[in-house]
């Protein structure tokens, strides 16, 4: 049994919602009409393809909200989704209901379905829950950030003393890592403070994206450190063995104190990892624990047994740092570019629009994309052309306010139309233009050598796109 059905990824026009049993062919999502049969609702997946040029003239999502014959009188759950949540997920119950199915994917399907229904029903309370959460955990996140900064400053001094005393390259690597922690922590504190203090005149939509910029700068600084350590360690390996001082107990104790302090801060930040500011420090503390333990071992082995173990250990440490921060940067860069929101989030936005007001006849298009840590949502709804302007304005504005009440939404824009048969591209400047397909590389080189122009394919279907500047 598959565990998902198709909905559009954000930034795309919405395809019809599938609320039937999981399909065996995910490339062709099922289509139904209102009213939604909540008993068969399935979680959505990410396999929905982007609309092709030939599909642009098709009206997309067509959820009629006019037929409410099968809805309940409960305004918070008009489709009675709560009664379709499956509570019995033990092996015996699943085996009785699905004797020929595999229990693990079936259980995964029902768990995800329950989560999806729960997210629908709690969507109206998200804003209040976010305010309560910020009041409860906001001071904890600030303490995690400031406490991490103070710990990084103290540990840099300790580790620098240990590295100078032992003249170990591995300990110098850990000291350099600690110094860059201080620099990057300063960047994070500054950018977080700027994000929390918006300038409405200069930045009309706030400076929340400044926090993501701080994380990316954090990653860039740590990446430069890792590259420098690799270069210096390679030089040491190439220069051959050198005489070094014997290890002393005090520097080793200092390194142990650093490991213990980082471990405490890691546990604290791990509990707050769902907040970006605390999560980035959690990753930093995790890396520092591994780096310090490994650096200490390599330093001892390098000075007591084989000289090349010390610089080789420094290279390993630097490689670990490089991989960790580059991967973290690649996770956050798409948020600035405008990556699509998950399909489950699109589902929740559509459900909110469908249940918002009976005068909304259809939901035409839904887009959601990152604008920093949170999303921008664009929604096109259809109302009767005879609807007074005052009514359509009030309905759409209230829907927009509800969308912005989601904890993951930064801004929402709701557009009202009276028909949904036009192309989405007619309302805005197209983000791309269709290009004719290129000749294979071999043919292009062949005609270039003979001095003739590459022949054009007549009546060739457009297959490529070119993003406009």
N, C-alpha and C positions, 0 to 999 in steps of 0.2 A: 504494500500500500504506500503510495507516495504521501508525503506530508505537506504538500503545498499546492496552491493554485495560482494562476497568473494575474498579476496587477502590474501597472506600469511602474518602472522606476521613476524617481523624481526627475524633473526636467523634461519629461516626455508627456505626450497626451495620454490620457487615461484610457485603457482598454476596458471592456466590460468585466465586471467583477464575476468571479466564479464562486458560487456558494454550494456547489454540488460536491459529491464524494470525490476524493482525489483521483485525478485522471492518470491513466497509464501513458498518455502521450503529452508531455509537458509543453510541447511546441505549439499545441492548439488549445488554449484555455477555453473552458466552457463559457457559455453565455446564457444568462437567465434574465427574466424581467421581474419587476416588483410584483408582489411583496417578497422580500428576502426570506428564504426558508432557513431560519437560524439553526435548525437541527442539523443541517448539512454543511455548516460553514467550515471552511478549511483555511489554514494559514496560507499566506502568500509566499512566493519565492522570488528569486531574482533573475528568472530566466526570460522575462518578458523582453522582447527585442525592441529596439528603437523604431519609430515609425519610418517606413520607407517613403520615397517620393510618391509612389503610386497610392499610398494609403492616406495622403494628406487631405483628400476631399471627403473622406468618410467621417461621419459623426462618430465620436468615440463614446465615452461612457454615457449610458442612457438609463439612469436609475429613476424610474417614475415614482414620485412620491404622492401621487394623487389617489392611488388605491390603497387605503388603509384598512381594508376589511378584516385582515388577519392580525392586526396589531393590537396590543394590549392597551388598557387605560392608564398604565403607569407611564408618566411622561419621562421618567429617567431610564426606562427600558421599554420602549414602544414595541419592540419585536420579541420581547420575552427571551432574550438571549441567556439570562441567568439560569433558567431551568434546563438549558442544554449543556451546561458545564458537566463534565463527567468527573465524579468524585472517586469512584471505585476504579483504581488503576493497579490493583494487585494482580498477581499472575493468574489466580484462579478466575477472576472476573473476566480478564482479557481472553483467557483460553476458552471460556464458555461462549463469549460473544464472537470470537474470531478463531475457531478451532484450527483453521488451515493457515493462519497468518503468523508471521514472525512477531514475537511479543515486543522486542526492542524497538523496531520502527513504529509499531502501532502505539506503544506507550509514548514514544517521542511525539507522534502526531497529536495524541490527545492532550499531552502537556502543553504543546504549543497552541493548540486550539483554545485551551483554558486561559492561557496567558493573553491571547488575542481578544477573547470575549471580555476578560477582566480589564484590559486596556480601554476597550470601547466604553464600558460602563463607568469607569473612573475618570474619563476624560474631562468631565465637567468640574471635577474637584482638583484638577492638577494645579491650578494657579494658587489656590489656598494651601495645598500641600507644599508647593514650592516655597511660599512665604514662611510657613512653619519650619520647613527644612532649613532655610537660610538663617532663621532666627536661632535654631538649635545648633546647627553645625557650622555656621559662618565663623564664629570666634575660634572654633577648633581648627578650621582650615588656615586662618591667619596665624594661629600659634604654630601650626605645622610648618608654614613658610618661614616665619621669623625664627622659630627655634632651629630649623635646619640651617638657616644662615649663620646664626651664632655658633652652632656646632661646627660648621664648615670652617669658620675663621679660627676657632680654637684648635681644631685638628690640623689645619694647615701649619700652624706654628709648631705643634708637636711633631708632625711628620717631617717638617723641614729640619728640625734639630736631629731627628733620628737619621735622616739621609746624610747630613753633613758629618755626623759622628762616625758613621760606618762606611761612608763613601761607596755605598752599594747603589748600582745603577737601578736595580729593581725598586729600592726604596726612594730613589730620586724620582722614579716614574710615579710612585704613589703620592709623593709630595707635589709633583707637578699637577697631578690629577686633583689634589686637594686645592691647589691655588686656582685652577680653572673652575672648581666648584664655587669658590668665593666669587669669582668674576661673574659666572653664569647665574648664581643666586642673586647677585645684585641686579642683574638684568631682569630677572623674573620679578623681583620685588618692585622695581620701577614700573615695568609694563603692567603689572597687576594693579598697582596704585593708579596709574593713568586710566586703565579700563574702568575702574570703579568711580572715576570722577569725570563724567562726560562734559564736553563743551558743546552745548546745544547749537550755538551760533556757527562754530567752525565745523563741528561734526554732528549734523542733524540727526543721524540714527545711532549716535553713541560711538564708543570706542571699544566695544567688546572684543573686536578682532585683534586688538593690541595684545591680548593675552596669548593668542596663537602666534603672533609675531615674536613675542618673547620666548616662547618654547622653541621656535625655529632658530632664533639667534643662539639660544642655549645649546642646541644641537650643533650648530655651526662652530661655536667656540670649542666644544669638546672634541669635535672631529679634527680641527686643526691641531689640538693637543696630541691626539693619537698619532697623526701623521708625523709630527715632530719627534715623538718618542721612538717611532719605528726607525726614522732616519738616524737618530743618535745611537740607538742600540746596534744598528747595522755597522756604523763606524767603529764602535767598540769591538764588535766581533772581528772586524777586518784588521784591527790594530794588534791583535794577539793578547796574550796574558800580561797582566800587570800586578805589581805588589799592592796589596790592600791591607788595611788595618784589621785587627781581630774584632769580632763582634763583641759588643758590650751589653750588659743586661739592661741598662736603663733605656737605651733606644728601643729594645725589643718590648719592654714594658709599655713604652709610649705607643708603639704600634698596636699592642693589645688593647690599650685604652681606646684608641681610635676605632678599632673593630667593634668593641662593646658599645660605644656611643652611637655608632652608625646603626648597629643592630636595633637599639632601642628606638631610634628615630624611624627606622624602616617599618617596624611593627606599628608605630603610631600612624604613619602616613599610609600604610597599607589599609588600615581601617577606613580611611577617607579617600581611597583611590578613585572613586567615581567623580571626584572634583578635579578638573585639569591641573589646577595649581598644586594640589597635594600629590597627584599622581606622578607629575614630573619629578618631584623630589623623592618619591618612593623609588622610581627607577634609578635615580642618582645614588641613593643610599644602597640599593641592592648591588649596583655595579661596584661601589666603593668597598663593600664587604668582600666581594669576590676578589677585587684587585688587591686589597691589603693582605688578605690571607695568602693569596698566590704569590704576591711580591715578597712577603716575609719568608715563605718557604724557599723561593728561588734565591733570595739573598743568603740564607743560611747554607744551602747546598752549594751555591756558587763560591762562597768563601772557604768552605771546609773541604769540598770534594773537587769539582771541575769548574774552572773559571768561566767557561762559555755558558753555563747554565744561567748565570745572572743576567747577561744581556739577552739571552734567548727568552728568559721569562719576561723581561721587559717588553720584548716584541709581542709575546702572547697577550700580555696585559693591554698593550696599545691596540692590538687587533680586536680584542673583545670590546674595548671602549668604542672603537671606530664602528664596528657592526651595530652595537646597541644604539648609538645616537643617530646613525644614518637611517636605521629602520624607524626610529621614533620620528625623525624629520619627515620621512615619506608618509607616515601616518597622518601628519598634520598639514602638510602642504596642500592636499586636495581640498581641505576645508576652506582655505583661502581662495582656491581656484573656483569653487562652486560645485563640489561633488554632489551627486544625487542623494537624497534621503533614502533610508531603507524602505522596502515595499510595505512592510507592516505599518510604518508611519503614514504612508499614503492611504492605506486602508482606513486608518483611524480618522483621517481628515475627511474622507468620503462618507464614512458613517456619520460623522458629526453633521455634515451638510444635509444628508438624507433625512436625518431626524430633527433638523433644526426648525423647519417651518413647512406647513402643508402647501403654502403658496409657491414653494420652489418645485417646479415640475421636473427638472432634470439637473444633473451635475455634468457639465460638458467637459471640462478639463481641470486637472489638478496637477500642479507642479510643486515640488519642494526640493530645495537645494541648500547646501551649506553656505552661510555667510559668516564665517568664523566657527565658533563652537556650536552655535545654534542654527536653525533653519529659517529661510525665507519661504513663505507659502504663497503661491498664486493659484486662485481658483476662479473658474468661470461657471456661473450658474444660469439656468434658464427659468424665466418667469413669464407669465402670460403677458402678451403685448398690451392688453387693456389695463394692466395693473397701474395704479397711480404712481407718480414719481416718488411721492412721500413714502408710500408703502414699500416700494422696491428699495429705496434708500435705507429705510429703517431696518428692513429684513437683512440686507447685505451688510450693513454696518454692525448689527448685532452678531451676525455670523463671523465677521472679521474679528470682532472682539473676543469671541469664543476661541477662535483659532489662535489668537495671540495669548490666550490663557494657557495654552499647552506649555509645559515646562521647557520643551525643546524648541519653541518657536520664538524667534527674535521679532519678525515683522510678518504681517499677513496682508494680502491684497485680494479683494473679492470684486469681480466684475460681473455685472448683470446684463444678460442678453435676452432677446425674445425668441430666438431660433438658434439651433445648433447645427445647421447644415453647411455652414461655411468652413473654410480651412482655418486652422489656428494661425497659419503663417500670414493671413490677410490682416491681422490686427497689429502686428509688429513688423519691424524690419527683419527679413530672414537672417538668421545667424550664419547661414552658409549658402553657397550657390552650387548648382549641379554642374559637374564637369564630365566631358566625354572620357571614356577609358583610354589609357595610354597603350601604345603598342608594347609587346614584350621587349625586354631589354635587348635580346639578341637581334631582333629586327631593327630596332633603333640604331644600334651600332653598325649594322650592315649597311643601312642607307646613309649613315653619316660618313662611312668610309668611301662610298661611291659618289659622294657629293650631291646626292638627291635628297629631296624633302621626304620626310616620313609620310606615307599615304594615310589618309584619314578613313576611318571606317564609316560607311554610310548607314544611317538609320540605326546606329548602335545605341543600345539602352544605356542611360546614364547610371553609372555604378559608383562614381567617386564623388566626394564632396571636398570643397575648398573653403576653409574657414576665412571669413573676411577679417581684415585688420580692424 
